[in-house]
C-alpha cells in the first residue's frame, strides 16, 4: 500500500491479524485520497457506456480550452508558451509543445501551480529510463477513480463490486512459502493477492482464496492473471468463475487473453494508462484500446505532428482534468497507431489500433517461480540512466547499467539486497555498458529471458 521502508519491515514481521490491520489503515488513507473531493459527484454523473459507445469531440474541446486557460494563468512554463486564443478544434493541439519526462526531471516546479486549488498527489514511476518523481492534481485523481469504479461496475454488471487484485503490495515475505497468499482489505472491498508466490504448487491456494472471498472481478497485473489461468487450465481446475478481469498494467497477447477468459469463464478488459496520467483507454472485444473522455490521445511523428490513421508513431497523452499539475501533450514513451472511429465492436470512441511495448517478459527464480514485476530491484540506486535485465537460466540475473557521471558502483550491492528481499536468493551479476540497445519501438526492453 505504498508503505515506507520502516513500515514495510514491521508489516513483514507481524502476525496476519496485525498485517490486516496495518493494510486497512494504509487503505483508509488511499481511499480518502482517491475518493475525496468531487469523486461522488463524478461517480453519479459518469455513464461509462456513453463514454465508450459515443464520441463527443466538442465536449473534449471545451475541457481542453478550460485546461489551457487555467494553465496560462497559473503554471509558470505555460504562461510563456501557450497561445492567448482558445483552440478552434482538437487538431490545433499539435501547435502546442510536447512534454517529456526529462522536462519534469529538470525542473518540476515550472510545470505546477504553486498554489493548487485542491492539492497534489505525489508519485514516482520507475522503468528502464530511470525514476521520475511527479505530482498529479487530485481533481484528476478523483475523476479517474470514479471512471475506474464505473468501469468495474460495467464489467461486473453490478454496482457493489468485490475485487481480487494482483499488484505490488506486500502480503508476506517473498521467502515465506506458507499460505495464505491473499489478504482481505475491507476498506477497498478487495482481496489483495501476492505477486511473489504464485506457481504450480500454490495456485490452488490462490483459486480457493479468491473463490471463498466471492470476487466478482479480477484486477491488476495482467501477467499474474495469465499465470493463474495457465495453472488452472493445466490442472483442469474450474473452481474459480469471475464476471471479468480488468487489467491495469502491462498487456496480454491475444492467446493469453483467451487463456484467461477460458480459465475463469469471463470477459477480459485490458486497459492502457501510465502512472503519471492514469487510465487512458479500455480494450474492446476486437482488441483495440478505446480512449476515455478524461484524456486526449494523439499519435505523432518526429516533428510532433499527428500521423495519418494507421501509421506508427509516438503516443502523446493530455490529461484534461489535471489543471494544477498539467500533462499537456505528455510523452510516456510508448508507440502505436491510431484510428478515429469505425470499430466493428460498436464503440464509437477513437482508439489505439496497435500498442507497442505493453507486454513484458518475466524471470524465473531458482525455485521455478515466474516473476514479472522486478523494476524495484534497481530502486534507490543513484546515477543510473537506464537498465536492462538479462536472464540465461533460472535463479540467475544479469543487469546491464547505462550509467551517468554520478553512478557509484558500490551502490549495486543494494540491488542484490533488493532482489533477495523481493524474490529470494538470486545469483546477481552486472556490468556498465555505454548504451543499452533499444527495440524497434524505440524503447528499451526491460527484461530479456533467453530460455
Long-range contacts (C-beta under 8 A, 24 or more apart in sequence): 1-26, 1-27, 1-29, 1-30, 1-169, 2-26, 2-30, 3-170, 8-170, 11-170, 12-170, 12-172, 12-173, 16-180, 16-183, 19-171, 19-172, 19-183, 20-183, 20-184, 20-185, 23-169, 23-183, 23-185, 23-192, 24-185, 24-186, 24-187, 27-185, 27-187, 27-188, 28-187, 30-188, 31-187, 31-188, 33-121, 33-138, 33-141, 34-141, 34-142, 34-145, 35-142, 35-145, 35-146, 36-138, 36-142, 37-118, 37-138, 37-139, 37-142, 38-139, 38-142, 38-143, 39-142, 39-143, 39-145, 39-146, 40-146, 42-142, 42-143, 42-146, 42-147, 43-146, 43-149, 43-150, 46-146, 46-147, 46-150, 47-150, 48-147, 48-150, 48-151, 48-153, 48-154, 49-154, 51-147, 51-292, 51-293, 51-349, 52-282, 52-284, 52-290, 52-347, 52-348, 52-349, 53-346, 53-347, 53-348, 53-349, 54-348, 54-349, 55-341, 55-348, 55-349, 55-350, 56-293, 57-89, 57-90, 59-293, 60-90, 60-293, 60-296, 60-320, 61-87, 61-89, 61-90, 63-320, 63-321, 64-90, 64-93, 64-296, 64-318, 64-320, 66-323, 67-318, 67-320, 67-321, 67-323, 67-326, 67-328, 68-328, 70-323, 70-324, 71-323, 71-326, 71-328, 74-113, 74-115, 74-323, 74-324, 75-110, 75-111, 75-112, 75-113, 75-324, 75-326, 76-109, 76-110, 76-111, 77-110, 77-111, 78-326, 78-328, 90-296, 91-306, 93-296, 93-298, 93-318, 93-329, 94-298, 94-300, 94-304, 94-305, 94-306, 94-329, 96-328, 96-329, 97-304, 97-329, 98-300, 98-304, 98-316, 98-329, 98-330, 98-331, 99-327, 99-328, 99-329, 99-330, 99-331, 100-330, 100-331, 101-129, 101-132, 101-331, 101-332, 101-333, 104-132, 104-133, 104-134, 105-130, 105-132, 105-133, 108-133, 108-134, 108-135, 111-325, 111-326, 112-324, 112-325, 113-323, 113-324, 113-325, 116-324, 116-325, 117-323, 117-324, 118-324, 120-324, 120-325, 123-275, 123-276, 124-275, 125-274, 125-275, 125-276, 126-375, 126-376, 126-378, 126-379, 127-333, 127-375, 127-446, 128-386, 128-387, 128-388, 128-436, 128-443, 128-444, 128-446, 129-333, 129-385, 129-386, 129-444, 130-384, 130-385, 130-386, 131-379, 132-276, 134-275, 134-276, 134-325, 135-325, 136-276, 136-278, 136-319, 136-322, 136-325, 137-321, 137-322, 137-323, 137-324, 137-325, 137-326, 139-321, 139-322, 139-323, 139-324, 140-278, 140-294, 140-319, 140-321, 140-322, 140-325, 141-278, 143-294, 143-321, 144-278, 144-279, 144-294, 144-321, 147-279, 147-292, 147-294, 148-248, 148-279, 151-246, 151-269, 151-271, 151-279, 151-282, 152-217, 152-219, 152-246, 155-217, 155-243, 155-244, 155-246, 155-267, 155-269, 156-216, 156-217, 156-243, 156-244, 157-243, 158-216, 158-243, 160-189, 161-189, 161-216, 161-217, 162-189, 162-190, 162-191, 162-213, 162-214, 162-215, 162-216, 162-217, 163-188, 163-189, 163-190, 163-191, 163-215, 163-216, 163-217, 163-218, 163-219, 164-190, 164-191, 164-193, 164-210, 164-213, 164-215, 164-217, 164-218, 164-219, 164-242, 165-190, 165-191, 165-192, 165-193, 165-218, 165-219, 165-220, 166-193, 166-195, 166-218, 166-219, 166-220, 166-221, 166-224, 166-225, 167-192, 167-195, 167-219, 167-220, 167-221, 167-249, 168-195, 168-373, 168-376, 170-194, 171-197, 172-197, 174-421, 174-422, 174-423, 174-424, 175-424, 177-202, 179-205, 179-209, 180-205, 180-209, 181-205, 181-206, 181-209, 182-206, 182-209, 182-210, 182-213, 184-213, 190-215, 190-219, 191-215, 193-220, 193-224, 195-221, 195-224, 195-371, 195-372, 195-373, 196-369, 196-371, 196-422, 196-423, 197-369, 198-224, 198-227, 198-228, 198-231, 198-369, 198-370, 199-231, 199-367, 199-368, 199-369, 199-370, 200-231, 200-234, 200-368, 203-228, 203-231, 203-232, 203-235, 203-237, 204-235, 204-237, 207-232, 207-237, 207-239, 207-240, 208-239, 210-240, 211-239, 211-240, 215-242, 216-242, 216-243, 216-244, 217-242, 217-243, 217-244, 217-245, 217-246, 217-266, 218-242, 218-244, 218-245, 218-246, 218-264, 219-245, 219-246, 219-247, 219-248, 220-247, 220-248, 220-249, 221-247, 221-249, 221-250, 221-372, 221-373, 222-247, 222-249, 222-250, 222-251, 222-252, 222-256, 222-270, 223-249, 223-250, 223-252, 223-360, 223-362, 223-372, 223-373, 224-372, 225-260, 226-252, 226-256, 226-259, 226-260, 227-370, 228-263, 229-256, 229-259, 229-260, 229-262, 229-263, 229-264, 230-259, 230-263, 232-263, 232-264, 233-259, 233-262, 233-263, 238-263, 238-265, 240-264, 241-265, 241-266, 242-266, 243-267, 244-268, 244-269, 245-269, 246-270, 246-271, 247-271, 248-273, 248-279, 249-373, 250-358, 250-359, 250-360, 250-372, 251-355, 251-358, 251-359, 252-359, 253-359, 254-287, 272-352, 272-355, 272-358, 274-317, 274-332, 276-327, 276-330, 276-332, 277-317, 277-319, 277-322, 277-327, 277-330, 277-332, 278-319, 280-317, 281-351, 281-352, 284-343, 284-345, 284-347, 284-351, 285-345, 286-343, 286-344, 286-345, 288-339, 288-343, 288-345, 288-351, 288-352, 288-353, 289-351, 289-352, 289-355, 290-343, 290-347, 290-349, 290-350, 290-351, 291-349, 291-350, 291-351, 291-352, 292-349, 293-320, 293-349, 294-319, 294-320, 294-321, 295-319, 295-320, 296-320, 297-338, 297-350, 297-352, 298-329, 298-338, 299-335, 299-336, 299-337, 299-338, 299-352, 304-329, 306-338, 307-337, 307-338, 309-337, 309-338, 309-339, 309-340, 309-353, 310-337, 310-338, 310-339, 310-353, 311-337, 312-336, 312-337, 312-354, 312-356, 313-337, 313-338, 314-442, 315-352, 315-355, 333-357, 333-443, 334-358, 334-441, 334-443, 335-441, 335-442, 335-443, 356-441, 356-443, 357-439, 357-441, 357-443, 360-446, 360-447, 361-445, 361-446, 361-447, 361-448, 361-449, 362-447, 362-449, 363-389, 363-391, 363-397, 363-423, 363-447, 363-449, 364-391, 364-394, 364-395, 364-449, 365-394, 365-395, 365-423, 365-424, 365-426, 366-394, 366-395, 366-424, 366-425, 366-426, 367-424, 368-394, 369-423, 371-422, 371-423, 374-419, 374-422, 374-423, 374-447, 375-446, 376-418, 376-422, 377-415, 377-418, 377-419, 377-422, 378-415, 378-418, 379-418, 380-414, 380-418, 381-411, 381-412, 381-414, 381-415, 382-406, 382-407, 382-408, 382-411, 383-407, 383-408, 383-411, 386-436, 386-444, 387-436, 388-436, 388-444, 388-445, 388-446, 388-447, 388-448, 389-446, 389-447, 389-448, 390-447, 390-448, 390-450, 391-447, 391-448, 391-449, 391-450, 391-451, 392-450, 392-451, 393-451, 395-425, 395-426, 395-427, 396-426, 396-427, 396-429, 397-426, 397-427, 397-428, 397-429, 398-428, 398-429, 398-430, 398-431, 399-428, 399-429, 399-430, 399-431, 400-430, 400-431, 400-433, 400-436, 401-430, 401-431, 401-432, 401-433, 402-432, 402-433, 402-434, 402-435, 402-436, 403-432, 407-432
